[in-house]
Amino acid sequence: QKEVEQDPGPLSVPEGAIVSLNCTYSNSAFQYFMWYRQYSRKGPELLMYTYSSGNKEDGRFTAQVDKSSKYISLFIRDSQPSDSATYLCAMSWGGGSNYKLTFGKGTLLTVNP
Amino acid sequence: ETGVTQTPRHLVMGMTNKKSLKCEQHLGHNAMYWYKQSAKKPLELMFVYNFKEQTENNSVPSRFSPECPNSSHLFLHLHTLQPEDSALYLCASSHRTGAISSPLHFGNGTRLTVT
């Protein structure tokens, strides 16, 4: 089983829809959970990160972590065409020379006007 | 404009060529990274430099040779590549290595095609 599983999609939704993007993981040592957004022909940029289980909200974006199920989600409310991008989940544990950061494959999202 | 600049944006090279990828960061960071991004695969960490010293080589073939002359510049020298090396090569920087409080800042990548 891979450490981080993410459905690559593609996912296509109409403008205004609520989008749910998900990742599962197998390594219970992961402590920090991140979402990166990558526009076409651009590098990834950090969107949100969270440490604990529960929800973290930032505008239209909500990151959710369920450590007991080893499952993380990113919700996008009132999705816009400008949200069209690839969304990468990433997880880390440890620190210093013992730090490990693992990415998912990314989910390609298209929001249609 | 991103704080991490990569050149060239696109590169096509034959298997016998030698070329170099360049990365420059204007963020005052101390750590720099090379990642490989292939279709339908997770980002693969290749090399990590911290204060110009290589701290990680993730079992990368010797046909990829990194160079970090200072904390602002990073190169990836390429020679005798294989077609399966075709991918997007991303440079990233962070204030320091190994901490969630120092997130990665990525450049826009070099799209490499090996013919």
Interface residues (C-beta under 8 A of the other chain):
Chain A: V4 P8 Q31 Y32 M34 R41 K42 G43 P44 E45 L46 Y49 Y51 L88 S92 G94 G95 G96 S97 N98 Y99 L101 T102 F103 G104 K105 G106
Chain B: T2 V4 K40 K41 P42 L43 L45 T55 L90 A92 T97 G98 A99 I100 P103 L104 H105 F106 G107 N108 G109
